[in-house]
Amino acid sequence: MLARMRKTYLLTPGPTQVPDRVLALSARQIIHHRTPQFTAIMEEVNAGLKYLFQTKQDVLLLASSGTVAMDAAVTNLFKTGDKVIAINGGKFGERWSKIATAYGLQTVELKLEPGTAATVKQVEALLVANPDARGVLFQASETSTGTRMPTREICALTKSRKDCISVVDAITALGVFDLPMDDWGIDVLITGSQKALMLPPGLACLALSDKAWGLAANANIPKFYFDLSKEKKAIAKGQTTWTPPISLIIGLQETLKMIREEGLHNVFKRHDLLARATRNAVKALGLEVLSKDPSNAVTAVRVPAEIKDGKLIPKTMRDKYGVSIAGGQDELEGKIFRLTHLGYIDRFDVLIGIGALELTLQDLGYSKFQFGTGTGAVLQTYKLT
């Protein structure tokens, strides 16, 4: 068999690709964090995160994955026995319920069919039925199903209630589509480094509104390492409470520069274009997008009936063609696969991904399309833009 050069492409919803200019920084010698040099970096990073979050609030950094920021939001904002509403639109919405229940909160769960978003009427009905609810916990973008939730409308419901806050996991939403924290009245906004921030995993970011900080003053769930009141005092001095992931923060300084250079709304337009190109390609191939309210971060696609083992799609794309995508999780394992257009991704990354998908579908016996139909749909989408 003829040997050939092999390149790999990362098109998963996390971790995502890391820009070369960020990778180059990792070759530099590390610096000490309790120095004026690091404080200056932290101050620049905080300003960049405020730009991304569209908020006047300081953005706190935690040495963790995004799940720990979700955990910290619960422990820092609520009291044992408080009632919260958790919107479960998939694996990560389910995680809100699990975290809240683990800390002794009363959890009212809105369970959705995979690929459907909550409606304002559904959330409002739960708030009316549970006037003592202290929070609504949900994903702006449910990564497991590629579904976008109506964040602005849900936050409008909590904004009008004195003692109820919105807690938004925006881990695959922030930096993908518009989420102006202050304008929409988002009380807690969370993201992680390995998504649209274009970094390796290990850093979580979250910001709290004045209303949320007010609730935090009365929270009684025990915490030590992830005590956000300590982090609030530290960030005001350009520091973190504990030893931070210094190299990741230096990388974050660079990716925030890249976001500013492109312009925040141009970042949103790029993600929208790549998402539309992906969805158009999927439909051109005779496949079905799972979500009725698709997110511009990731497209979840139903495995066609002609392919009996859906897990072979991501496996073949990775092992034979060098393109890593994601499969389904939990109840959706083997039933969907997920194509990402998130973070450090451009037009040609999507074209490569769809090309590898076409080859894989043919390898696995799915032939309800003419070869080149998917890539043609991608190019046609670009041409019309």
N, C-alpha and C positions, 0 to 999 in steps of 0.2 A: 504493500500500500504506500502511495506517495506521501511523504511527510509534508506537512504544510505549517506555515506560521499561524499561530492562534492568538487572537486578541480576545479579551473578555469585556463584557459590558454589564454594568449593574443598573437594572431597571426595576428594583424592588422598592416598596414603600418605606423602607428604612431597614438598614442604613442606605443612604443614597450616595451618589458620587461626590467626591471631594475635589475642589478645583486645584489645579497644579500650583497656583500661587499660594494656596494654603498648605499644601503638602511640602512646599519648599521651606516654609517657616519651621516645620518640625525638625529640620536638619540643624537648626540653630541651637546653641547652648541654652539651657533653661536659665531663668532668672529667679531671684528670690521674690517672694510675694509681699513681704513686709518692707517695701521700699518705695520711695517716691516714683521710681520708674514704673512699678506695677500699678500704683495708685493712678497714675496718669492714663495707663491703659484701661483700667476699670472705669474711669470717668468717661473716656471716649466710648467704651462699650455700652455704658448705661445710656449715653445720649443716642447712640445708634439703635438701641433696643426701644427707647421711647419713640423714635421715628417709626420703627417697624410696628410697634404695638399701637401707635397713634394715641399716646397718653402723656399726661403730665406726671404720672406716678413713676417712682423709681421701680425698676425691674430687678427682681431678686434672682440670684444665680445659686443653684444647688448642684453639688457634685453627685449627680445621679442620672438615671434615665427619667423619662417623662412620668412614669408611673409613680415615682416618689413624690413628684410635685402634686399629683392627684392626691396621694396619701397625705401630704403636708397640708393641702387645702382643707381636707376634712378635719384633721386633728387641730388645726389652728383656728378654725372658724366656727366650730360647733361644740355644743355641750352633749354629754352622754344623755341619751333619751330624746334629743331633738328629732324632729321629723323632717325628712328631705324627700323630694321627688327625683327619681333617677330615670332618665330616658334610656332605655335599652334597645338600641338599634343594631346591636351586634356584639362582638367579643369585647370591645372597649367600653361600650355603654354598660354591658354586664359588669365590667370591672368597677364602675362607679358603685353599683349596688353592693358588690362584695366588700369594697373598702368601707363604705358607710356602715354596713351590717357588722363588720369586724370590730368597729369601734363603738358599738352599742347604740347606733342611731336607728330610729324607726324609718324604714325605707319603703316608700310607696313607688312601685316600679311601673313604668309605662313600657310594656313589651310590644315591640313592633315586628312586623314581618321583615325578614332580611331584604334590604333594598328599598325600603320605604322610609320616608322621613316623618317625624312627628308633625302633626298639624297644630296650628295655634288653638283651635277649638279643643283638641284633646288636652293640651297642657292647661288651658284656662279652666276646663272642667275639673281637672285634678286640683288646681289651686282653690277653686270655689269649694270643692268637697273637703279640702284639707286646709282651712284658713290658718292653721297653726304651723304650716310648713315653713321652714327657715331657709330652704334653698332648693333650687332646681339645678341638677347636675346633668350635663350632657356634652356630647361631642359636636363641635362645629362641622367636623368631617369624620364620619365613621369609617375608619380605614379598612375594616374587615369586609365591608360591603360596597365601598366606594360611593357613599351616600352623604349628601350635604344636608344639614339641618337648618331650619329657618332661625338662625341665631338672633338676628335683629328683632324679629317679632317676639321670640320667647323672652328676650331681655326686656322688651317693653312691658311685658306682663309683670316681671319681678320688680322693675323700676318703680312701678306704681304702688308697690306694697312695702310698707315701712321696714318690716323685719324679715324680709325674704330676699335672698341674693341669687344671682346667676353665677354658676361656676362652670366655666367653659374649657373643656379640653380642646385646644386648637393645635394639637401636635402635628396633624397633617393638614392644617388649614392656614395657620399664620404664615404669611409670605407666599401664599398661593392665591387667595382671594381676599377681598377687602373686609377687614374686621376692625373698624375704628373703635377702640375700646371706650374712650370717653364719650364720643358722640352717640354711641348705641347704648350706653349705660351698662356695659359689661362689668360685672363686679370682680370676677377673678378670671384671668386669661393665662393659659398654660401652653408652653411649647417645649420641644426638645431639640437637642443639637443635631440629631441625625436625620432630619427631614429637610425642610426648605432652608434651614440655616447652613446646610452643606458641610457639615462637620462629622467626625466620628461620634459614636454614642458616648454618653458620659456626662452631659451637662443639661440641666433643666432650667427653664426660665419661667417666672410667673410674676404677674403684677396684680395688685389689689386696689380696688377703689376705696375712697374714704368710707363709704358705707360698709364695705367688707372689713376694713380695719376697725370700725366701730364694733362689729360683732366679735372680732378677734379678741378684743379686750375682755370679753366675758367667757371665752372658750375655756373648758376645764378638762379636756382630754389630755392625758400626760404625753409630753414630748420632750426631747432634749436636743438631739443633733439638728433636727429640722424645725427649730423654733423660729418662726418667721419674724417675730418681734426683734430677735437678736440680729437677724439678717438685715432688717430695716435700719437699725442703728449702724451696722457695719457699712452698708452701701452708701450711707450719707457721708461716710469718711473715705469713700473710694476703696473699700476693702470687703472681705467676706469674713464671717465669724470663724470658720475653720479653714484648714489648708485647702485651697481651691485646685482644680485641675488647670494648672497654669498654662500648659501648652494649648489646651482647648480654648481658653479665654483669649489667648493671643490669636488663635485661628479665627475665633469669633470676631475679633476686631477687624480682621481682613475680610471676612464674608459680609459683614455689615457695611464695609466700604464698597464692596461690589454691589450690594443692593442699592446703596445711595447713588452709585455711578449709573446704574441702569434706570433708576427712578422707580419708586414703589409701585406706581400705577402701571408702568411698563412691565414690571415683574408680573403683575396680575394679568395683563394682556397676553404675555408670553404663555403663562400657564393655561389660559383660556384657549388660545390657539392650539396648543399641543393636545389639550384634552379633546377639543372638537375633532382634530385630525385623527386621534386614536379611536374615538367613538364612530366616526364616519368609516374608518377602515374596518372596524369590527362588524358593523352592519353590512358593509359591502361584501364581506366574507360569508354572509349568511348566518352570522352568530348573533346572540342576544346579550345586550348589556343588562346586567342584573338590576341596577338601580333605576327607579323611576324619577329620582332626584339626584342625578350624578354629581359627584364632586370633581373639581378640576385637579385634584391631587392624584387620584388613582381610578382606573376603570376596572370594575369587576365584570367578568364575562362568564356566562353560563357555558359549561362544557357541553358540546353537542352530543346527541344521543348516539351518533355513530362511533364515538370514542368511549369505550367501556370503562377505562381507567383514567379518570381525569388527572390523576397525579402525574401521569406520563407527560403531560404538556410542559409544565415547568422543568421537569427532569430532562426531557429531550432538548429543550431550548438551551438549558445550561450545559449539559454534558456533550451534546453534539455540535451546537452552534455558538457556545460561549456567551449566551445572553441569559442573565439571571432575572427571572420574574418571580412573583409570589403565587402560591396556591391558595386554596380556601382554608379556613380555620374552623375547628370544632365541627358543628353540624354542616358546614359548607365544604369540608375537606373532600377533595375529589369531585366536587360539583361545580366549582368555579375556579378561574385563575385570574390574577390581577396584574394589569399592565400599568406601570407608573410613569407619570409625566410631572415629576416633582423635584424641585431643587435645581441642581446643576445639570439641567437637561436642555438640549436644544432641538431644533427641527430634525437634524440628522440622527440623533439618538432614537427618536420615535420611528423614523424610517427604518433604521436597522432592526428595531424591536419588531415591527410589523413584518418585515422581510423574514426574520427568523421564525415568526409565528406561522407564516404561510408555508415555509419549508417543513416545519414541525407537523402542521395539520395534514399535509400530504403524506408525510412519513407514517402517520398514525391512521391513515385510511379515510380521512375526511376530504372529500373531493367536490363539495358543492360550490365551487368557485373556480374561476379561471385564474391561472397563476399570474400574479402581478396585480390582481384586483385590489387587494388591500393597500399595497404601496401606492398604487395609482390614486386611490381615494385620499391618501395622505398628501400626495403632491397636489392634487386638485384643491384640497382645502387650503394649502399654502398659496396656490396660484390665485385664489379668490380673495386673499387677504390683502 
